[in-house]
Amino acid sequence: MRVLIVDDERLARDELRRLLSAHRDVVIAGEAATADEAVTRAAEREPDLLLLDIEMPGGSGFDVLERLDRVPRVIFTTAYDEFAVRAFEVNALDYLMKPVHPERLAAALDRVRSTLPAATGDDVRQPLDRVFVRDGERCWLIPVTAIALFQAEGNYTRVCFDGNRPLVRTSLQRLEDRLDPSVFFRASRTHIVNLRFVERLEPAVNDGLTVHLRSVGEVPVSRRQARRLRDAWSLDR
């Protein structure tokens, strides 16, 4: 398990290193003391886990998550317990108060281990499996499989899930490159649909299709993409 330690206090980082040394399967992937450093290190080293402080120079831990293309597992570490509820609203795997106790850290690491995919022994890049989104003061860290629809809005993308429709600062094309093509389908220039949410298909003008998505509604499928969808689902056979 590759762990990136993010904390603006050197002594806090040193203490986490010491505590992590008791876990033989943990490899320290690096450290960061600011939000900018955290984003850079996470992109470079692709850790399995962030031990993430919340208040630091240059932005909060939530700001870090919002800027990452790939969001690893997250355990928050902080001295401020008022952030606890907000942390769990974004589905962090755990929330550790400073000073961190060895037993609590061990339990948190066990939770992370139970969520990690099995090693494949190759360097194939894994599809995106979680997205951090924020809408004002509300934040979510959600599995991509819970997202019914991605919809382009300029250089941003609207994420539709559970009745929520926040924007993320990522283009639709950039997201598509990281999504599992067996689950997500590019319906048009501006839409990517989660095939698991499809309730039914209806013919549309010019040989297109209309997809009805659970919890979202109707989404148009372009003529070209409709052919692909028919072929994939054997609708013309």
Buried (B, 14 or more C-beta within 10 A) or exposed (E): BBBBBBBBEEEBBEBBBEBBEEBEEBEBBBBBBBBBBBBBBBEEEBBBBBBBBBEBEBBBBBBBBBBBBBBBBBBBBBEEEEBBEBBBEBBBBBBBBBEBEEEBBEEBBEEBBEEEEEEEEEEEEEBBBBBBBBEEEEBBBBEBBBBBBBBBEEEBBBBBBEEBBBBBEBBBEEBBEBBEEEBBBBBBEBBBBBBEBBEEBEEBEEEBBBBBBEEBEEBBBBEEBBBBBBEEEEEEE
